């Protein structure tokens, strides 16, 4: 009897902890768990994830500003209503247009050679620049840089994927 009770307690604890873990996953990640263009896990890349809400009621969840720009370019007839991005430090979804952005620095970006990170607080962005380099900028400048980098980044991604496929299975 005691063993059955112990098992029941363990099952209940497991269910409660699993429910709590699922509840901690942000709503946008539940709706868009992986990036449509590169299949990257948006929970894993919560610090760079991007959410575009369009005026037709649809939304697109990306792993990065790079993949968000791909979607915006491919859907030129859809008007973006809002842009949200993961805060680099807190991973909380924030308004991309009012965020302080950092371009460059010594940390590799997501889907790009030239990193583009968003920060809700300017002080956090300034601290990042002190530690890692880069340049403070606006959303418009970060998006412009994303489009400027698109060819080189797409080429880099293709070459990495080709090299990965060429490796013999271990």
DAGI-V171196 format. One record per residue. N is the residue number from 0. RES is the residue in one small letter. SS is DSSP state (2 for helix, 1 for strand, 0 for the rest). Layout:
{{N:RES:SS} {N:RES:SS}}
This chain:
{{0:x:0} {1:x:2} {2:x:2} {3:x:2} {4:x:2} {5:x:2} {6:x:2} {7:x:2} {8:x:2} {9:x:2} {10:x:2} {11:x:2} {12:x:2} {13:x:2} {14:x:2} {15:x:2} {16:x:2} {17:x:2} {18:x:2} {19:x:2} {20:x:2} {21:x:2} {22:x:2} {23:x:2} {24:x:0} {25:x:0} {26:x:2} {27:x:2} {28:x:2} {29:x:2} {30:x:2} {31:x:0} {32:x:0} {33:x:1} {34:x:0} {35:x:0} {36:x:0} {37:x:0} {38:x:0} {39:x:0} {40:x:1} {41:x:0} {42:x:0} {43:x:0} {44:x:0} {45:x:0} {46:x:0} {47:x:0} {48:x:0} {49:x:1} {50:x:1} {51:x:1} {52:x:1} {53:x:1} {54:x:0} {55:x:0} {56:x:0} {57:x:0} {58:x:1} {59:x:1} {60:x:1} {61:x:1} {62:x:0} {63:x:0} {64:x:2} {65:x:2} {66:x:2} {67:x:2} {68:x:2} {69:x:2} {70:x:2} {71:x:2} {72:x:2} {73:x:2} {74:x:0} {75:x:0} {76:x:0} {77:x:0} {78:x:0} {79:x:1} {80:x:1} {81:x:1} {82:x:1} {83:x:1} {84:x:1} {85:x:1} {86:x:1} {87:x:0} {88:x:0} {89:x:0} {90:x:0} {91:x:0} {92:x:1} {93:x:1} {94:x:1} {95:x:0} {96:x:0} {97:x:0} {98:x:0} {99:x:1} {100:x:1} {101:x:1} {102:x:1} {103:x:0} {104:x:0} {105:x:0} {106:x:0} {107:x:0} {108:x:0} {109:x:0} {110:x:0} {111:x:0} {112:x:0} {113:x:0} {114:x:0} {115:x:1} {116:x:1} {117:x:1} {118:x:1} {119:x:0} {120:x:0} {121:x:2} {122:x:2} {123:x:2} {124:x:2} {125:x:2} {126:x:2} {127:x:2} {128:x:2} {129:x:2} {130:x:2} {131:x:2} {132:x:0} {133:x:0} {134:x:1} {135:x:1} {136:x:1} {137:x:0} {138:x:2} {139:x:2} {140:x:2} {141:x:2} {142:x:2} {143:x:2} {144:x:2} {145:x:2} {146:x:2} {147:x:2} {148:x:2} {149:x:2} {150:x:2} {151:x:2} {152:x:2} {153:x:2} {154:x:2} {155:x:2} {156:x:2} {157:x:2} {158:x:2} {159:x:2} {160:x:2} {161:x:2} {162:x:2} {163:x:2} {164:x:2} {165:x:2} {166:x:0} {167:x:0} {168:x:0} {169:x:0}}
